[in-house]
Amino acid sequence: MGKTLEEHLRFAACYWHSFCGTGQDPFGSGTRDFPWDSHTDPMDKAKGRLDAAFEFFSKLGVPFYCFHDRDMSPEGNTVGESEKNLRTLVALAKERQQATGVKLLWGTANLFSSPRYMNGGATNPDFRVVTHAAAQVKCAIEATVELGGQNYVFWGGREGYTTLLNTDMKRELDNLGQFLRLARDYGRQNGFKGTYLIEPKPMEPSKHQYDFDAATVVGFLRAQGLDQDFKLNIEANHATLAGHTFSHELQVAADAGLLGSVDANRGDSQNGWDTDQFPTDIYQTTEAMMIILGAGGLGSGGLNFDAKVRRNSSDPEDLFLAHIGGMDAFARGLEVAAKLLEQSPLRSMRTARYRSFEEGDGLRFSKGELKLQDLAKLAEKHENLPLISGKQELIENIINQYL
């Protein structure tokens, strides 16, 4: 479709699952041993992790990576110490980027792990906590600018509520909008020319999060006047948790003109948890790439593998194999999607299904030229309507043929 696979598939590896996650879960300790954890000093650990990360990025061949501030550097005893730690690691990361050619797809701040954020970051009912969230975001934006990040992500890990009995939801949403406007303005004033991204996610860990799904986020951005600077970062597993499909969330964002980037993973339909598995379902990647291609691509966004190897995948090579499988699945999905759009009858079948709105009274309705009473009168002319098949089985069969 006029571009190379490399231009379409802007792959990124994530810092957190790959180099911070040991495989620990609520029922057992970790199964992955990292050599940098032998250091007793947190900054020495962080430097060892950084070297390993860039060794992995360059060997794997991904053009991009993504990080949270606390993935890259440890939190200090004070705000100033935390900022100093991050600046130190950012300087080293900049050297590694220059040496390897790997670039930063996006940065973000972790506003969910610290106990201070148990009631949220930007939506916290305690203003003092909001100031700490602002300090982190300010520093993370500065780090993203310094490293040439093409996007900056906000993931509201705890921006939501557990019970409405103690929650002023309108105030919290307005505070979130105000916080995002301040962050947007600070980034622009300090040289950030990229896209701000919101990542929808339902429930976990809050009972109800304010970024529940793509439609919720689109409505919030428009209500707060943020839809000119912000787009959506859609994650497949989050779509599953919201009761949607990955393709549904992509389509909602694309139809709103706000599809910005993708966290490429998959969930488990039998597990109500964010399993963050690597994407290997080619049917799913095909549907996803059809929508992404139809939207004109991801622009400055990319396909970030926000995914982790299984707890019993304990060999270092498993991390390579998982990423390679995910990249192959999206590459095959892209190739199949392009053929479906260019060679199959799917597009013409969809167009034909809505042909009645392209002419006559249907076209007048679409243009707003008819009133409700006009439609009621027209109904008298359309008695004994024929049933028109949606041909779902045929469409699914066509996709299987191209697969």
Secondary structure by P-SEA (a helix, b strand, c coil): cccccccccbbbbbcccccccccccccccccccccccccccaaaaaaaaaaaaaaaaaaaccccccccccccccccccaaaaaaaaaaaaaaaaaaaaacccccccccccccccccccccccccccaaaaaaaaaaaaaaaaaaaaacccbbbbbccccccccccccaaaaaaaaaaaaaaaaaaaaaaacccbbbbbbbbccccccccccccaaaaaaaaaaacccccbbbbccaaaaaaacccaaaaaaaaaaacccccccccccccccccccccccccaaaaaaaaaaaaaacccccccccccccccccccccaaaaaaaaaaaaaaaaaaaaaaaaacccaaaaaaaaaaccccccaaaaaaaccccaaaaaaaaaaccbbbbbbcaaaaaaaaaaaac
